[in-house]
Amino acid sequence: MAQDNTYVQTRQAEDVQDVIYNISPIDSPVVSMSKTIRATGKLHEWSQDDLNAAGENAVVEGAAAGADESKPIVEKSNYCQIMSKVAEVTGTLEKVDKYGRDSEMAYQLELRYGELANDQEYAVVGVQTAKNAGSASAARKMASFVPQLAAGVKVDGSAAKTAAEVEDLLLSAHLATYLEGGNPSYLITDPKTAGLVSAMAMAAGRTRDIRNERKIVNVIDLYVSTYGELDVVLDRNMEAGTMLLVDFNYCATPVLRPTADWPIAKVGDSDKRQILWEGTYAVLNDSAHAAVTGVDLDKANGG
């Protein structure tokens, strides 16, 4: 009987897709939407001023001019923080053929640049940090967004037990900045807390017109209150349980050294490149924005 060679095993080329799938996000809306300005020193400074509160104003005819009641300009500052990443690739890995990329170093640099962008956003909104001048053994640190705000526009959300109560706190924060002259147009929040924004509509028994379309809508992309409209923006690097009301006209990222990379001295059979950025974040007026912080998501979701 003749041999059937239909299924005889022969050496075949590897069946590997020449692409790398990576869903890790680069998410930096606050830093990206803030204007970039130039910093010239390790401590970046700016000035803030405001009007006296309105009051009764009437003088006697012919009276002498009164005293000047102007207030001194307030000086604000923040330290420039150095952020760094390193990409290292062996000589062999750079030389051999690879799937999904030609140069391993170029690929690793792309990843590190994305990580650095996330680190910048995290430093601004992912954690509450006070500014620190640093020392010979301690790194300088910038103050993050919330600690730069005035006390009167910061609302503690830890006691909220329902989405409706969270909304009351959000309105209190919005009112606080409105009374100071603030006009924020964005509500920045983390993905989990954003679910409470959607729940506000149901908690208040509100309805919406979906034009008879066959879909379920459970998202709020524009929140309108008595004090203005807020575009809702999700930020994966935002501190959980935080809602920021932001006016980007009064936000800036002062940069002392823009992001760049360069080779590090070769000491063996590998190549290393350092990526570095130095800058800070400036809340240009501490009452132009507002924040609700410390929302207990389990409690507010009925947990």
VOKE-914345 format. One line per 8 residues: their letters; for each residue z, x, y of C-alpha. Coordinates in steps of 0.02 Angstrom, whole numbers, plus 50000, padded with zeros to 5 digits. Layout:
N
A	Z X Y ~ ...
This chain:
303
MAQDNTYV	50000 50000 50000 ~ 49950 50070 50169 ~ 50093 50111 50289 ~ 50112 49992 50438 ~ 50131 50102 50592 ~ 50160 49956 50711 ~ 50345 49991 50730 ~ 50348 50178 50701
QTRQAEDV	50464 50255 50830 ~ 50378 50373 50951 ~ 50446 50465 51101 ~ 50438 50352 51253 ~ 50465 50379 51437 ~ 50634 50321 51501 ~ 50629 50147 51573 ~ 50736 50172 51729
QDVIYNIS	50709 50083 51895 ~ 50681 50209 52034 ~ 50802 50124 52153 ~ 50990 50119 52185 ~ 51072 49952 52218 ~ 51219 49960 52338 ~ 51299 49804 52413 ~ 51444 49893 52500
PIDSPVVS	51437 49824 52678 ~ 51431 49916 52843 ~ 51522 49793 52955 ~ 51566 49841 53134 ~ 51532 49694 53251 ~ 51669 49735 53377 ~ 51619 49917 53400 ~ 51433 49875 53394
MSKTIRAT	51446 49735 53523 ~ 51552 49838 53643 ~ 51460 49939 53773 ~ 51454 50127 53744 ~ 51509 50234 53890 ~ 51539 50420 53915 ~ 51709 50500 53893 ~ 51740 50671 53972
GKLHEWSQ	51915 50714 53913 ~ 52036 50693 53770 ~ 52125 50556 53868 ~ 52006 50424 53935 ~ 52072 50324 54084 ~ 52017 50169 54178 ~ 52089 50052 54310 ~ 52134 49867 54307
DDLNAAGE	52173 49750 54451 ~ 52203 49565 54480 ~ 52236 49439 54618 ~ 52406 49372 54666 ~ 52441 49199 54597 ~ 52386 49052 54705 ~ 52522 48973 54813 ~ 52555 48875 54970
NAVVEGAA	52479 48961 55121 ~ 52519 48896 55295 ~ 52569 48992 55452 ~ 52631 48939 55622 ~ 52504 48940 55761 ~ 52514 49104 55856 ~ 52627 49185 55728 ~ 52618 49374 55698
AGADESKP	52527 49436 55543 ~ 52637 49446 55390 ~ 52663 49591 55269 ~ 52532 49654 55149 ~ 52567 49581 54977 ~ 52437 49676 54878 ~ 52488 49748 54710 ~ 52452 49925 54652
IVEKSNYC	52304 49953 54537 ~ 52358 49974 54356 ~ 52302 50133 54268 ~ 52256 50116 54083 ~ 52214 50249 53956 ~ 52178 50285 53773 ~ 52162 50446 53674 ~ 52000 50502 53595
QIMSKVAE	52014 50509 53406 ~ 51915 50628 53296 ~ 51839 50553 53138 ~ 51755 50657 53005 ~ 51666 50642 52838 ~ 51596 50778 52723 ~ 51445 50771 52607 ~ 51436 50904 52471
VTGTLEKV	51297 50926 52344 ~ 51273 51060 52211 ~ 51115 51165 52215 ~ 51060 51097 52047 ~ 51082 50914 52096 ~ 50981 50939 52254 ~ 50840 51023 52157 ~ 50817 50913 52003
DKYGRDSE	50714 50753 52001 ~ 50820 50599 52029 ~ 50801 50411 52023 ~ 50814 50313 52185 ~ 50810 50460 52306 ~ 50720 50623 52336 ~ 50857 50722 52424 ~ 51034 50700 52361
MAYQLELR	51103 50772 52523 ~ 51004 50647 52629 ~ 51067 50506 52519 ~ 51248 50562 52528 ~ 51236 50583 52717 ~ 51173 50404 52732 ~ 51324 50342 52634 ~ 51448 50446 52736
YGELANDQ	51373 50385 52901 ~ 51399 50206 52844 ~ 51578 50244 52793 ~ 51611 50322 52963 ~ 51549 50165 53050 ~ 51669 50061 52946 ~ 51811 50182 52986 ~ 51777 50161 53172
EYAVVGVQ	51786 49972 53159 ~ 51944 49983 53053 ~ 52027 50092 53185 ~ 51990 49961 53318 ~ 52028 49796 53228 ~ 52082 49835 53050 ~ 52255 49896 53092 ~ 52374 49887 53240
TAKNAGSA	52402 50065 53301 ~ 52483 50132 53459 ~ 52399 50277 53549 ~ 52463 50449 53503 ~ 52430 50612 53593 ~ 52444 50710 53430 ~ 52495 50891 53412 ~ 52442 51052 53329
SAARKMAS	52487 50974 53162 ~ 52455 50787 53195 ~ 52291 50703 53237 ~ 52265 50611 53401 ~ 52251 50424 53376 ~ 52177 50288 53485 ~ 52268 50126 53516 ~ 52183 49984 53423
FVPQLAAG	52127 49821 53504 ~ 52281 49709 53490 ~ 52411 49834 53554 ~ 52306 49854 53713 ~ 52320 49668 53755 ~ 52447 49598 53877 ~ 52597 49515 53795 ~ 52555 49347 53872
VKVDGSAA	52388 49330 53780 ~ 52456 49376 53607 ~ 52515 49233 53497 ~ 52616 49254 53337 ~ 52538 49150 53199 ~ 52661 49189 53060 ~ 52748 49020 53069 ~ 52590 48913 53052
KTAAEVED	52594 48806 52895 ~ 52428 48713 52909 ~ 52254 48738 52978 ~ 52298 48614 53117 ~ 52446 48721 53169 ~ 52335 48875 53169 ~ 52215 48782 53283 ~ 52358 48741 53402
LLLSAHLA	52398 48926 53412 ~ 52216 48968 53439 ~ 52210 48845 53584 ~ 52370 48920 53655 ~ 52292 49093 53652 ~ 52132 49027 53730 ~ 52231 48940 53868 ~ 52333 49098 53901
TYLEGGNP	52181 49204 53938 ~ 52095 49061 54032 ~ 52243 49047 54152 ~ 52229 49234 54186 ~ 52043 49215 54225 ~ 51979 49265 54054 ~ 51821 49190 53982 ~ 51802 49253 53803
SYLITDPK	51645 49198 53713 ~ 51675 49264 53536 ~ 51804 49224 53404 ~ 51813 49372 53285 ~ 51907 49347 53124 ~ 51919 49411 52945 ~ 51826 49315 52808 ~ 51982 49233 52734
TAGLVSAM	52052 49175 52900 ~ 51879 49108 52943 ~ 51908 48979 52807 ~ 52046 48907 52914 ~ 51922 48884 53057 ~ 51814 48780 52941 ~ 51967 48683 52882 ~ 52011 48637 53061
AMAAGRTR	51871 48508 53063 ~ 51937 48423 52907 ~ 52118 48434 52962 ~ 52076 48344 53124 ~ 51969 48212 53037 ~ 51814 48264 53134 ~ 51639 48225 53079 ~ 51473 48311 53105
DIRNERKI	51291 48258 53100 ~ 51193 48347 52964 ~ 51033 48247 52993 ~ 51035 48167 52819 ~ 50999 48334 52739 ~ 51050 48357 52557 ~ 51178 48491 52582 ~ 51364 48510 52604
VNVIDLYV	51417 48595 52765 ~ 51584 48686 52771 ~ 51562 48815 52907 ~ 51600 48827 53092 ~ 51488 48946 53190 ~ 51531 48882 53364 ~ 51705 48825 53414 ~ 51713 48725 53576
STYGELDV	51878 48690 53664 ~ 51929 48633 53838 ~ 51932 48815 53891 ~ 51758 48867 53834 ~ 51642 48901 53687 ~ 51675 49033 53555 ~ 51543 49101 53437 ~ 51629 49133 53270
VLDRNMEA	51594 49306 53199 ~ 51660 49369 53032 ~ 51719 49548 53018 ~ 51756 49619 52845 ~ 51855 49762 52923 ~ 51967 49647 53027 ~ 52153 49644 52990 ~ 52190 49493 52880
GTMLLVDF	52268 49344 52968 ~ 52200 49393 53139 ~ 52093 49297 53263 ~ 52027 49388 53416 ~ 51954 49298 53567 ~ 51843 49429 53646 ~ 51744 49447 53807 ~ 51630 49597 53776
NYCATPVL	51603 49619 53963 ~ 51777 49696 53961 ~ 51762 49804 53805 ~ 51694 49981 53789 ~ 51680 50123 53667 ~ 51699 50285 53767 ~ 51618 50427 53669 ~ 51664 50609 53693
RPTADWPI	51557 50676 53551 ~ 51422 50563 53476 ~ 51404 50556 53287 ~ 51318 50712 53221 ~ 51315 50820 53064 ~ 51294 51006 53032 ~ 51302 51128 52886 ~ 51467 51208 52838
AKVGDSDK	51469 51391 52787 ~ 51408 51412 52608 ~ 51540 51482 52491 ~ 51462 51446 52321 ~ 51327 51350 52230 ~ 51338 51195 52337 ~ 51291 51139 52512 ~ 51413 51047 52626
RQILWEGT	51382 50956 52789 ~ 51516 50888 52904 ~ 51491 50725 52999 ~ 51598 50702 53154 ~ 51626 50577 53294 ~ 51752 50586 53435 ~ 51789 50441 53549 ~ 51906 50297 53585
YAVLNDSA	51911 50111 53621 ~ 51947 50033 53791 ~ 52005 49856 53822 ~ 51952 49860 54005 ~ 52063 49714 54055 ~ 52212 49671 53947 ~ 52209 49486 53991 ~ 52022 49455 53972
HAAVTGVD	52047 49427 53786 ~ 52175 49345 53673 ~ 52238 49360 53495 ~ 52323 49259 53360 ~ 52402 49379 53235 ~ 52504 49375 53078 ~ 52436 49212 53007 ~ 52506 49189 52831
LDKANGG	52348 49135 52738 ~ 52441 49070 52585 ~ 52558 48966 52692 ~ 52422 48901 52808 ~ 52315 48854 52658 ~ 52455 48751 52584 ~ 52509 48885 52462
